[in-house]
């Protein structure tokens, strides 16, 4: 962000350095078109919206949830399986270290905040001599300008650390687009939600000013006689100094000269202040598709519906974001010849884990039916493999073995046992069968 604002702040002939340096963040946003006025009269920029607590919570929930999931580069097997491609340079970039100063978590978290709020996540792609990705440099969306070439491919112009502007082609840019893309660029969810965010910010400001002024409910001082403007101003100032502010809110009113305190009929309850804030919190959470309990709205929360809401969050909110990431990684960070062999995937297993008894019951069914072996289950629970090597065996129910040729379940009650013996002892199984009665 410093690069962008540094480039903007360079003096021009029409303005002085002091005039340029005195610009506020809101004024810079207005100059750059990074926001707009809402019906509340508040200017809603990206920075202003993030100062609204519900927006900040939603962005933290989305960014930290995505960043906490390991992103793995896999190599496809001919049989349809997959192996971790730890020998590929991109594996370390996605899983451990995005660049020399950003861990994979930090890079993903920051890019996801930009993606969810501004609609686009950008990174400059570092490559080795083979054309393989060896690093990702995150870029501020405010410093990226996109145009479209005659062949429809996007072209990028980026603000560099020295405030210079550099043109980049699509192969140099990792670009993840947010929901509702307008052709080759994602659309800012904050810009689309300017009105509900503005209403929420207005409610927060109203509450802050209410406690700042201190007197609750708001009212007027009634004097038995008419007093002049100067006396009125002195009285107002003395009253504000003595009773204004949150620390003075509980002081009793001491009125002189027959004055009365007349409370006005409009107060926070009459204006539905709390209900407005609660509704805006729910509405903003819905825009970002974040469950109510994750924005601290526990009014209707129960143990069972929180569990189902969390699962719904993974399926209907996180999964679409993860698909955007995975497909953008394939398009931007893998060479065309590598895309058939390699693919990136976020591991969502930890988010879908149930409680301990549920997991153990599921593992038991998986082991009994040969879906997992004990070692695989131990690794899911962060244990090492068994030292005796027995954990690598796959179990199989005896009643699930194929029948021995020439026998039928109707005349041979020992079919499953015979099949198991045949598999274990091979051609010697016949001599080990019990004699017929």
LINBEL-V721268 format. One record per residue. N is the residue number from 0. NEAR is the number of other C-alpha atoms within 10 Angstrom. Layout:
n->(N N)
near->(NEAR NEAR)
This chain:
n->(0 1 2 3 4 5 6 7 8 9 10 11 12 13 14 15 16 17 18 19 20 21 22 23 24 25 26 27 28 29 30 31 32 33 34 35 36 37 38 39 40 41 42 43 44 45 46 47 48 49 50 51 52 53 54 55 56 57 58 59 60 61 62 63 64 65 66 67 68 69 70 71 72 73 74 75 76 77 78 79 80 81 82 83 84 85 86 87 88 89 90 91 92 93 94 95 96 97 98 99 100 101 102 103 104 105 106 107 108 109 110 111 112 113 114 115 116 117 118 119 120 121 122 123 124 125 126 127 128 129 130 131 132 133 134 135 136 137 138 139 140 141 142 143 144 145 146 147 148 149 150 151 152 153 154 155 156 157 158 159 160 161 162 163 164 165 166 167 168 169 170 171 172 173 174 175 176 177 178 179 180 181 182 183 184 185 186 187 188 189 190 191 192 193 194 195 196 197 198 199 200 201 202 203 204 205 206 207 208 209 210 211 212 213 214 215 216 217 218 219 220 221 222 223 224 225 226 227 228 229 230 231 232 233 234 235 236 237 238 239 240 241 242 243 244 245 246 247 248 249 250 251 252 253 254 255 256 257 258 259 260 261 262 263 264 265 266 267 268 269 270 271 272 273 274 275 276 277 278 279 280 281 282 283 284 285 286 287 288 289 290 291 292 293 294 295 296 297 298 299 300 301 302 303 304 305 306 307 308 309 310 311 312 313 314 315 316 317 318 319 320 321 322 323 324 325 326 327 328 329 330 331 332 333 334 335 336 337 338 339 340 341 342 343 344 345 346 347 348 349 350 351 352 353 354 355 356 357 358 359 360 361 362 363 364 365 366 367 368 369 370 371 372 373 374 375 376 377 378 379 380 381 382 383 384 385 386 387 388 389 390 391 392 393 394 395 396 397 398 399 400 401 402 403 404 405 406 407 408 409 410 411 412 413 414 415 416 417 418 419 420 421 422 423 424 425 426 427 428 429 430 431 432 433 434 435 436)
near->(12 14 20 21 15 15 17 15 17 12 14 10 6 5 9 11 12 9 10 15 12 10 13 10 13 17 14 16 20 16 12 11 10 18 21 17 14 17 12 17 11 17 19 26 23 21 15 19 23 18 12 18 15 23 23 15 18 25 23 17 17 21 23 18 15 22 19 18 19 17 25 23 28 19 20 16 11 8 6 6 9 15 12 15 19 14 9 16 16 25 21 22 22 26 18 16 20 23 19 9 10 18 17 21 22 17 21 23 21 19 22 28 21 23 26 25 24 22 23 25 25 22 19 18 21 16 16 10 6 7 12 17 22 20 23 26 17 20 23 20 20 18 19 18 13 14 13 12 9 7 6 10 11 17 18 16 15 22 24 16 13 11 18 12 17 11 13 15 11 14 14 19 22 21 23 24 25 25 17 12 13 10 11 15 18 20 21 23 19 26 20 11 17 23 18 20 27 24 19 26 23 17 17 18 12 14 15 13 12 19 16 15 17 20 20 14 14 16 14 11 14 12 15 10 8 9 9 7 9 9 11 13 11 11 13 13 13 12 15 15 12 12 20 19 16 15 11 17 17 11 12 8 13 10 12 8 8 9 13 15 14 12 14 11 11 12 15 16 10 9 11 12 15 15 12 15 19 13 13 20 22 19 18 21 22 13 15 19 16 25 21 21 18 16 19 12 14 11 8 9 13 10 7 8 12 17 14 11 17 17 18 16 18 19 13 12 16 19 16 14 20 19 14 14 24 19 15 17 21 18 15 18 26 20 16 10 8 13 15 12 14 20 20 25 18 20 13 18 10 12 14 11 11 14 9 9 9 11 13 13 10 12 20 17 13 17 20 15 15 15 14 19 20 22 21 18 19 15 11 13 11 9 11 12 16 12 8 7 9 12 16 14 13 16 15 14 12 13 13 11 15 12 18 17 8 5 13 12 11 7 8 12 11 17 21 19 16 23 21 22 17 17 12 11 12 11 10 11 15 12 8 11 13 9 6 4 3)
